[in-house]
Amino acid sequence: RYCYERNLAVNPQGGNTGLVGGSVPVFDEIILSTILMNRIISFDKVSGILVCQAGCILEKLNEYLEEQGFIMPLDLGAKGSCHIGGNVATNAGGLRLLRYGSLRGTVLGLEVVLADGSALDCLTSLRKDNTGYDLKQLFIGSEGTLGVITAVSILCPQKPKAVNLAFLGCQSFAKVLETFTTCRAMLGEILSACEFMDEKCMELVERHLKLSSPVTGSPFYVLIETSGSNSTHDEEKLNNFLEQAMTSGLVTDGTVAMDDKKIKASTWFIWISLIHQMLWSLRERITEALTHDGYVYKYDISLPVEKLYDLVTDVRARLGQSAKNVVGYGHLGDGNLHLNITAESYSCSLLDAIEPFVYEWTASYNGSISAEHGLGFKKKQFIQYSKPKEAVFLMQRFKAMLDPKGILNPYKTLPSSS
């Protein structure tokens, strides 16, 4: 309210882990941090509904819930520092979306402070409320441009009793896609994550972070996680899938961690006693490894799954020796590619070779230029590659109505009104 009355611009900031500049000031905005808003308000063990303030760190929430026999429906690499309010404001995707869906489905209610300082209390804990417009959806993914999220009501699933991981090597991306199709059909309801990464990712993780992959020598790798309530049932389904994948030639090598405890031996597999965190770290720490490789150009793209790696191949061919490394990894389950290009240092000519080529390529296959990280400051001028002008105009009208003075996270998400 103070800032509204004095025409002072405000930049809401949570854990500041975003990748598109949405949480950092551009000029002289006042940073409004949610770091002290870290209180868990309530948790209902019967319904699994958690109500908490926006500044709660995702990993801390998950630790709290695990003690109650539940987990957060959201998991991502920045969980140790990102805030749930920022997660909701950017509609973060992450590693569990395949199993539990997006935040648009699991967030039940929000408390939001509007531009003029008034509080909008839509912090319902009801799973069904069909009265009027679903206002919370306006603020989920709005990146702090329509209001400041101060509290969240979210539906949390029960903690699975059995969690298994398989880390597999494939000889081509076509085999990766077949492996995904097969595992989705054979694992069904227990499939909780399906990630892929190329050999360049594994080389960087090993070189810069000294992490050793239990599976080597493959152009592509797939990380599959199952989670369920019956370990015997889940292991039987996973073993059947692995046998099918191996005998059909989809997978050439692999490692499996069964429920954190069991060690098995097989002709086809080297079954070793690795804790799940070690296997997941091969995927989650790729971003960290890339930062050690030089300047990183990062792209978060959504595409039809069959086209997911074609963009990496085409960018690699386009850039040639002007880039140090071009790598691709991401979420097979929802068609989300993380394309990363490294160079010794920032180069305007290299950027010009990448943009808008990447966005034009994505648009040509009806993809999205931002799958889960938002638009922020860095991508706002490219929104037309994913949204028609009529949709952008309507968004600008919403912005003008809820923030008439334009003080909330200015210069972000939307291009300037003409």
N, C-alpha and C positions, 0 to 999 in steps of 0.2 A: 504493500500500500504506500509506503514511504517513497519508493522508487517511482511508482505510477504517478503520484501527485507531483513529482519533480522531474518527470520525463527522463528518468535514469534507466538505461538499458541493463538487463539482468541476464547473466549466463548461468543457468542451473548446472551444477556439477556433482557427480557422484564419485565413483572410484576412478574416473578419468582413464578408463581403459579402452575407449573407443578408437576406431581407426580412420575416421573420416573427418575429424576436427569438430565434431558436434559439441564436445564438452569443454572447449577452450575458447577464450575470448579472442575476437578479431581486432578490435580497437580498444575502447576504454570501458567495456562493460564491467559491471560489478559481478564478481563470482559469488553465487549463492550456493554454498556447499551443504550437502545433506549428511555430512560425515557424523554429526552428533545425533542424528535422528536414527538411532540404532536399537530401538526397543522392540521386543516381541510383545505384542499387545495381547494375543490370545491364541490358543490352539485347541481344537476340538478333536479328540481321539476317535470319536464315533464317525464324524463326517470327513475327517482329514483336512479340515479347513484351517489354514494359518492366516492370522492377521498380524501384520508387522509394519513398522515404519520404513520409509523409503531408503534410509541409510544403512540398513542391515546388509552385511556382506554375505554373498551367496553361499560361500563355503561354511560360514558360521551357522547360517540357517539350516544347512543340510546336516551339520553335526548335531544341532539341537533336535532336529526331526528324527535322526537315526536313533537317538536315545528313546524316542517315543515309538519306534517301530515304523517310521515313515521316511520318505525322502522328498527332496524338491523335484518337481517335474522338469527342471531345467539344470543342465550341466554344461559348462564350457571351460576352456583353458584358463580364462582370467578369473575363475571363481574365487581365488584367494584374495582378490582386492575389489572386484566389481560389486556394485550395489544393486539390490533388487529393484529399486526405483529406476535406475538407469537401464537395467535389463528390460523393464516394462516400457520405458520411454522410447527405447530403440527396437522393441519387439524382438529381442535377441532369440536366436534359434538354438544353436548348440548341438550337443551330442545325443540328447535323449528325445529329440523331436519325432523321430521315427516311431517311437513307442507311445509317447505321451502327448504328442501334438504341440501346437504353438501356444504362446502365451495368450493369444486371442481367445483360446478355448479354456485355458486353465485359470486365468485371472477372473475372479467373480465380481470384484468391486474395487473401486479406487476412491481415495480422498485426494482432491486436487485443489491447489490454490490458483485462482485465476489471475489475470494480469492486473486487475484493480485491487487485488489483495483479498477478495472475498473467497471463502472456502466452499467448495462443492463437495458435499458428503454423499458419495455414492458407494460407501464402503459396505455393501451388502455381503452377507455370507450365504445367500441363497443360490442354489444351482439353477433354479427356474424363477424367472421374473420377467414376464412378458407384458410389462406396462410401459407403453411408449417407446421412445427411441433408446437404444443401448448406448448411452453417452460415453461409457468408459472406452468404447472402441475408438472414439475420436482421439483419445489421449495415448492409447497404446500405439507406439510407433511414431508419435508426433515429435519426438526428439526435443521436448521442452519448449516448443514454439507456440503451443496453445494453452499451456498451464504447467504448473510445477507439481508433479506427483509427490505426495507426502506420506501416503500409507497405501498398503496393498492387501487385498484379501485374495488368497490363492488356494486352489484345490491341490492337495498333495497326495500322491499314491503311496500305498503301503510299501515298506522296504522289502524287496524280494529276498526270499530265503536261500535261493540258489542262483549264483551268478557265474557264468562260464565265459571264457574268452578263447577265440581262435584267431591266430595271426597266420595268414596264408600267402603264399607266393603264386602269382599268375604270370603267364608268358605274354599276354597281350591284353589290351583294354577290352577287346571283345570277350575274352575269357572272364575278365572282371565282371562284366555285365551279366554273363551267363551264370556266374557264381552267385551274384546278387539275386537273380531271378530264381535260382534253385533254392537258395537259403530262405528266401521269403516264402516259397511254396512249402518247403519241408519243415521249417521252424515255426512258421505261423505266429501264434500269439506270444511266444516267448522271445522272439527277436526284438531286441531293444536298441541295437545300434549296428550300423554297417558303414564303415569308413574305408576310403581307399587313399593310397599315396603312391607316387611313382618312385623309381629307384634313385632319382636325384635328391628327393627329400631324405631318403635313408642315408645317402652319402653325406649330406650336410649335417644330419643329426649325429652321425658317427664321428665326423671330422671335427666339428666345433664343440659338441657337448660330450664326446667320448662315451656315448651310449652304444652298446652293442646290440644289434638285431639278432634274434635267434634264428632268423631265416634270411638267407642271402642269395644273391645270384639271380634274382627275378626282376623283370622290368617293372612289375607292379605288385603291390601288396594290399591285402584286404584284412581289416580288423573287424571281426564279428563278435558281438556280445549278446548273450541270452540272459534273461532274468525271469525267474518264475518261483513257484511255491513248492515244487516237488523236485528234488535233486535227481532222483532216479529217473523220473519221467523226462526231465530236461536233458540229462546226459545221454539217454537212449536216443532222443530226437537229434541231438547234436552229432552223436556218433554215426547215426544213419546218414545224416547230411554229409559228413566228412568222408565216409566210405563212398558215397555216390560221387562227390566232387573229385576224389582221387581216382577212382576207377574209370570215370568218364574223361579224365584228362583236363578238367577245368583247373585243377590245382596241382602244382608240382612238388610243393614242400609246405611244411607248416609246423606250428607249435600251438599247443593247447594248454590252458590253465583251467582245470576243472574245480570250481567251487573253492579255490584258494588252498585246498588241502591235499588233493590226491595227485599222485605221480603214477603215470602208466607208461608202458613201453609198447612200441608198435613198429612193424616193418616199414610202414610208410611215414610215420611221424617220429620226431624226437620230442617226446613228452617230458618237459622239464618243470621243475618247481620254481616258477616265477610268480611272484605276487602280481595281482592284476594291475597295480599302479605302474609296474615296470613296463608292462606291455602297452598300457595306455600312454605312458610317457613318450613312446616312440611316435605317437600321433600328436599328442597335445603339445609337445615341445618343438615341433617343426618351426613354428613362428619364431621362437627364441633362437633356434639355429640359424635361421635366415638373417637375423639382425647381426650375426657375427660374420656374415658373408659379404657385407658391404651395404650400399644404399639399396633399400627395397621399395619397389613399386608394387603395391598390393591391390588386388581386385577380388571382389566378392560377388560372384556371378551365379544366377540361377538359370538353368538350361534344361531342355529335354534330356533325360539321362543318357540316351544313346549318342548325344552330341557333346557330352561333358568334356571329354579329353581332346576332341578335335580342335578346340580353341587353343589349348596348350601347344599342340603340334603346329598349328598355323602361326602362332606368335613366335615360336622358336625358329621357324623357317624365315619369318619376316625379319627378325632382329639379327639373326646370324651371330657374328662375332662381336657385335656392339653391346650385347648383354653378356654378363658373366654366367648366370644360370637362369633358366626358365623352368619353373616347377609347377606341378599341379597336385592338389590333394583336396579332400572334402567329404561331404556327406552323400553317399550313394542313395540313401533312403529318401532324400528330398531334392535331389538334383542340384545340390549346392557345390559349386566349384570354387576353390581358393586358388587363384592364379597369382603367382609371385615371380617377379623378375628382379634379379640383383645385378648391380653394377659396382664398380670401384668407387664411384661418386655420382652425385646427382648430375644429370645432363639434360639440358633443354631439348637437344636434338633427339635423344632417346625417348623422352616423354612425348615428343611430337610424333614419333614413330609408333608409340603405343596407343596414344589417345588422339582422335576418337576411334581408332581402328577397333579396339577391344569392344567399345560400346556399339559401334555399327555392326560388328560381327554378331554380337549378342542379340541385338534388335532384329537382325535378319532371320533368326530362329525363334522369334517371339519369346526371348528370355528376359530376365530382369537384371539391370546393371547393379543392383544391390539385393542380395538374397537375405542377409540378416544383420548387416552392420549399419544400415541407414544411408542417408545422403550427406548429412552434416554440412560442412563448409566446402569440402573437396569435390563433392559430386552433384551439388544442387543444380549446376548449370547444364547437367546432362540428363535431367529428369525426363526430357522429351523422348529419349530413347526407350523408355519403359511406360510412359503415360501419355495419352492423347491430350491435346491442348485444352479440350473441354474439361478434362479431369483436373488439370493443373489450375485452370481458372476457378473451378469450384473450390479447390483447396485454398486458393488465395482469398476467396470470399469468406471461408470459415476463419481463416487467420485474421482478416480485417474485422470480423464480427467479435471474436473472442479477445483480440489484442489490438484494439483500434489505434493505440499509440505506437505499436510496433516495438515494445520494449522487451518482449520475451525471446531470448536467444536469437537476436537479429542476425541477418546474413547467413542463416542456416536453412537447409532442407528445401526451401522453395526459391525459385528465381524471382527477382524483383518484378513487381507488377508494372506493366507498361501503361 
